[in-house]
Amino acid sequence: MEPRHAVARPKPPAARLFLGILAATLVLAPLGGCHRDKPVVITGPPHTTTPAPGKPTTGETPVSDQPAGPPRPTKPPKAEERVKVDDWQYKPDETGDATGRPLPLAGVATTFLNQAAAAPAPMMRAESIGFSTGGAKDVGNFRENLRDGYLPIPTDIAYEGLFYDYFFDTGGSRPCRKLFCPSYVAAISPDPFSASRDLYLTVGLNSGLDAATFHRKHLNLVLVLDISGSMSSPFDRYYYDRFGRRMETTKEESARPKIRLATEAMIGLISHLSDADRLGIVLFSDSAFIAKPMRSVAELDREKLAAHLRALRATNGTNLEAGMNQATRLLQRYDDADREQYENRIVFLTDAQPNMGETRESGLVGLARADAERQNHTTFIGIGVDFNTALVSEITRIRGANYYAVHSAADFAKRLDEEFEFMVTPLVFDLSLVLETNGYDILKVYGSPEANEATGEIMHVRTLFPSKVEHGETRGGVILLKLRRRSAEGQLQLRASWEDRSGRRDRETSSIAIPTGFGVYPTTGIRKAILLSRYADVLINWLTDERRQPKPTTRIVPIISEQNGIPCPGPWPHLGEWERQSMRLTVSPEYRPILASFRNHFRQEARAIGDRALEKELDLLDYLVTFERRGDSR
């Protein structure tokens, strides 16, 4: 008997002749016409390579050690020839605790919103490109709370989020031929209550970027999904009451759980990724789990991934810090990626209702700040009316950060189509504006998340993102400064400096004449910005006064008056824990005439500005003025 591993004997001549003819036939067969339309597709396990020594491997799929860069301009393989990988590694056990076992697909729908192809969804192109600030990108949470009969918290109406709902004439009178070109417009405007003459200055956020050729960089993206118990509550109901106790909900109220909306939003995000991007997914509740290791999107089995996401259920507590920790670990391998080619970003989808872990500087905020220093930036996507804007507004003051609110899967999908590339592409950092003329102070900054950090002579903005320009106006394209004048000097000297994403600094000095008359507006942009800032001031002062009532029967003394005018809102009291308070909507009798008076002023100004989009704010003021006469619909 021959040994098992003996070398095979040579084939006889006839056999060698037969094998040679067979081999020639197999080589030449694809060249003939009969096989052209039936290529042989070879499938097998996904190809991986051993990671370089010293590289972190936990939670990652080994990838090639070739330097990061754009894909080579070669023809991509046909979809049927790509090896698609299902690397999902999260499965909850029967008690809801997580394990590392793969999640079975039996019985799970696998529709992927018709996005199974590898090509990303196209972005709707703007006429040209300007800039807007980081931080909030809407005030949807504020509007949703009012609609559903709740009293919002003051941080729900972020000035930069309100500005981003509108387009502004930035006052840029000269062509911009570089990355960023600030422009300035000044006006004196009478306060609608006290008639005091307030001096304002807009900083226009202009760019010389070409919209036709603008493209985002490739992404190393980690999506972090909140699967905690609060995500099981309906989108339009609070999960926590005033002091963090869970509120019971009826069976009918659970028809639209937040986690369903969050997973659809996540699937929509994934549909905008290209083959050159990399994707990893982290899930968190009271602890965090790497559900999908980092891998090239070209290898992604989108259909199965969508099924895994739709099968998730919400359970246990909320530890945002744990989620951030795991996301940071996934991105560590790409800390040294070529930043001219790749952007590293963590996107949280959450209601931001943490009841575990540390959220302040030593925990969540500190982690996000440390990530930003390594150029790993953060986006928060808020889910539900109880989305904690107080917490997230703290985090998104960090360099490169922003946040959005999801109101419906359809609306969010439309938004992604319009601005996904802008959402993940911070371009200008550390913008500062110094008033070099003595006798002028900055009282308040509107339209920037860093507004409270302004000192008497300096404004600071950490991040500018690309923004759409339509009909010569830029979406969210201004920052408004309220100034105090202490001298008769008629010229204001301004020095602006900023940094691009490669760390190169730029600066310029400008001079602007201070107007002598009042009620004259050089552009509709500054008039609209003043109107919206006063609108937000009125509403924030109202919310603060309503929430300071010790009892519902206590008479309110409004801070807004003919003597005070519309003061800049001060700090408001909030809970020791991060869960936001739920309060039924109420409009005190003392505030109804104030809101009615401002509504009349707003209507007059909106007519002069000529922007029909402002009508939604008039509708909201009408709703509040008449609310008590209708009674609480809930």
Secondary structure, DSSP 8 states (H G I E B T S, - for coil): ---TT-------HHHHHHHHHHHHHHHHGGGSGGGTTS------S-------TT---TTB-----S------SS----GGGS--B-----EE-TTS-EESS----TT-----TT--SSS-------SEEEEEESEES--HHHHHHHHTTB---GGGS-HHHHHTTSEE-----S---SS-EEEEEEEEEE-TTT--EEEEEEEEEE----TTT----EEEEEEEEE-SGGGGSBTTS-SB-TTS-B----TGGGGSBHHHHHHHHHHHHHTT--TT-EEEEEEESSSEEEEEEEEEGGGB-HHHHHHHHHT----S---HHHHHHHHHHHHGGGTTS-TTTEEEEEEEEE-----SS--STTTHHHHHHHHHHTTEEEEEEEESTT--HHHHHHHTTSTT-EEEEES-HHHHHHHHHHHHHHHT---EEEEEEEE-STTEEEEEEES-TTGGG--SSEEEEEEEEEEEEETTEEET-EEEEEEEE-S---EEEEEEEEEETTS-EEEEEEEEE--SSSS--SSHHHHHHHHHHHHHHHHHHHHHHHHT-SSTTS----S-BTTTBS---------SSSS----B----TTTHHHHHHHHHHHHHHHHHHT-GGGHHHHHHHHHHHTHHHH----
